């Protein structure tokens, strides 16, 4: 089983993790926020965390996923960082959300590299990015020349992804504000085909019209539908799971049910290393090359 971390992300660093928190550098700005997987002791003293962090996320008492950011004086509400790999270059506008996020999942960077490399191998590739958030995977595919369809149920997130596209001097990504499951069902009925599919489903969520998404209820059928959308040869799939209750074997079993047995498969965990050498696990992944 593979263990992958970002090898080319010069503008990101996990400085320390522990005590159910993480201290991260995004460009020149350092954030401190909750991290339920960081169950061990911090390497740096509390005084160093307080000194280094420009922004601290304070959780609500009754909802650990929501809260407010406390910013030091002169800390900007928004700032930009960039990412580069081979000939691929793109940028992100970051900002502080009430759900402790800043607009990027840096552990996904190795997947961006994979997506870019796969698209480079395919003539006129078409890529579908589901649960696409602010568009790291979409930018990677578009930078490689792919025709990209980006699907997310939250209009604000789509606007954020569009800002990232323009900031990266890219264009013509197709934006779709819709429940990903409904979109995939319709694409199958249309007979659509894609050379690449990226899935980042959350454990739970809501569509734009109140559609309820519960991972356990829908993931088997969604995987089956994605098999119907993926071209039978010269294609790829990237599948991420963040739910702490799901092991990598869950994705492996799903894929064995629905995808060709002759496809090349790699599976493992994504993690971020801190300066003390500890590994912070941040989800499982599976990649398929057909």
VENDANOR-V520700 format. One line per field, one symbol per residue. phi: phi as a letter, one per 20 degrees, with the letter a starting at -180 (. if undefined). burial: 1 if it has 16 or more other ideal C-beta (glycine too) atoms within 10 Angstrom, else 0. A space follows every 10 residues. Layout:
# VENDANOR-V520700
phi->???
burial->???
This chain:
# VENDANOR-V520700
phi->.fcdcfdcef ecbefbbqmm bcdcddmddd dcbfbfeeee efeefgffgf fffebceeff febfedrbed dfgmfffcbd cccbbleebb ccedaddfdm ecobdfffgf ffffffffff edflfdcddd lelengffff fffenfeddd dbedffffff ffgffffeld bmfeeceaff ffffgfffff mfccebcccc fffbrcefdn gedcgffdff ffffffffef gfbmbbcccd cdffedefff fgfgfffddg fefeccbrde bceefenfde fcpdbbcccd
burial->0001110010 1111111100 1111110011 1111100100 0111000010 0011111000 0000001010 1000100010 1010100101 1111110001 1111111111 1111110110 0100111111 1111111111 1111011111 1110001101 1011100101 0010111111 1011001000 0001111111 1000101000 0010100110 0110111011 1000111111 1110010101 1101100110 0010101011 1101000101 0111111101
